[in-house]
């Protein structure tokens, strides 16, 4: 078991609250403290999006820490993630930023440099304009200096930089079908590359976003899990928020562990996961 679930009295004294939902586990508390309760080499895939330190209004977290303090904290997180990730595991880090702070995504990724190698850099396109048409959604800004920010980064880290992936699990059909035989493919499927167009669903209220200020579509973590290509994977999100990674893990046939500091979001994630399981068995 990836979690040390022994010593119930000890866990209660430590203020740890565990939830088991199906094969998944959710924990409320500080991610560093709770990750130290995970066994070394027990996680196949990490998919997460930590606070960006750009002033997002989280319920239980100050998103305006001094830059050096924030980056040092991410480095601590990285060292703990390296300990618990399997040697052939994958760590997918989603980080965004703002036009006023264009370096934060790269600096946040660099905070993990001492613990991991950057194997792939994926661009998550939320909206794209082709000709006179625009597809997808983004948060518009009013500015005479900056363009609307329509993308974020997904940094794919591994311990060695040599982890093999199931690229065709998130692949696309060939446009020119003659390339199937020309490139020696057994089926009409090719690598989709490192730009992923995954738009948000249209919502009309904060409730439809589970009152979380910074989420991502289920398809994003699901693609990451499928790309890693391990059956029955153990997936960790140490900043699970409203639990989207857990939903993705359930849909991908994986087992998820989610951690969040805020009890409200832990409850929201639990409710979403229960509804997903009920839908699967209904």
Secondary structure, DSSP 4 states (H G I P E B T S, - for coil): --B----HHHHHHTT-EEEEETTEEEEES-HHHHHTTBPTT-EEEEEE----SS----SS--S---HHHHHHHHHHHHHHHHHHEEEEEEEEEEE--BTTBTTHHHHHHHTTTTT-EEEEEEEEESEEEETTEEEE-------SS-----EEEEEEEESSS-----GGGG-B--SSTHHHHHTT-SSS-B---SEEE-PPPP-SSGGGGTT-SS---HHHHHHHHHHHT-TT-EEEETT-TTTHHHHHHHHTT-EEEEEES-HHHHHHHHHHHHHHHHHHH-
